Amino acid sequence: MDIAGVSMALSNAKIANSVGTAVLGKTMDLNETMGQGLINMIDKASMERSVNPSVGSRFDMLV
């Protein structure tokens, strides 16, 4: 392999690494946002239970 081929291969590897890092960063941001949404849902559910403690404590199950 000549020097130009090695240079192109290294350049392509560098670009692929940069893209992978960017995608990972976006995934981490999305997971953080989803986690905050889950925390908000839990907080709202606990607020409902504090106002109306019987909600969700019993349910009817048809067999």
C-alpha positions as CSV (number, residue, x, y, z in Angstrom):
1,M,0.0,0.0,0.0
2,D,1.4,3.4,-0.9
3,I,1.5,6.5,1.3
4,A,-1.6,8.0,-0.4
5,G,-3.7,4.9,0.4
6,V,-2.6,4.9,4.0
7,S,-3.4,8.6,4.3
8,M,-6.9,8.0,2.9
9,A,-7.5,5.0,5.2
10,L,-6.4,7.1,8.2
11,S,-8.6,10.0,7.1
12,N,-11.6,7.7,6.7
13,A,-11.0,6.2,10.1
14,K,-10.8,9.6,11.7
15,I,-14.1,10.6,10.0
16,A,-15.8,7.4,11.1
17,N,-14.6,8.0,14.7
18,S,-15.9,11.5,14.7
19,V,-19.3,10.4,13.4
20,G,-19.5,7.7,16.0
21,T,-18.6,10.1,18.8
22,A,-21.3,12.6,17.6
23,V,-23.9,9.9,17.4
24,L,-23.0,8.7,20.9
25,G,-23.3,12.2,22.2
26,K,-26.8,12.6,20.7
27,T,-27.8,9.3,22.2
28,M,-26.6,10.3,25.6
29,D,-28.6,13.6,25.3
30,L,-31.7,11.7,24.3
31,N,-31.3,9.3,27.2
32,E,-31.0,12.2,29.6
33,T,-34.1,13.8,28.2
34,M,-36.1,10.6,28.5
35,G,-34.8,10.1,32.0
36,Q,-36.0,13.5,33.0
37,G,-39.4,12.7,31.5
38,L,-39.6,9.6,33.5
39,I,-38.7,11.4,36.7
40,N,-41.4,14.0,35.9
41,M,-44.0,11.2,35.4
42,I,-43.0,9.6,38.8
43,D,-43.3,13.0,40.5
44,K,-46.7,13.6,39.0
45,A,-47.8,10.1,40.1
46,S,-46.6,10.7,43.6
47,M,-48.4,14.0,43.7
48,E,-51.6,12.3,42.7
49,R,-51.2,9.8,45.4
50,S,-50.6,12.5,48.0
51,V,-53.8,14.2,47.0
52,N,-55.9,11.1,46.5
53,P,-54.2,8.2,48.3
54,S,-56.8,5.6,47.2
55,V,-56.0,6.0,43.5
56,G,-54.2,3.0,42.2
57,S,-54.1,1.1,45.4
58,R,-56.9,-1.3,44.4
59,F,-58.0,-2.7,41.1
60,D,-60.6,-5.1,39.9
61,M,-59.4,-8.0,37.9
62,L,-61.7,-10.0,35.7
63,V,-60.9,-13.7,35.5
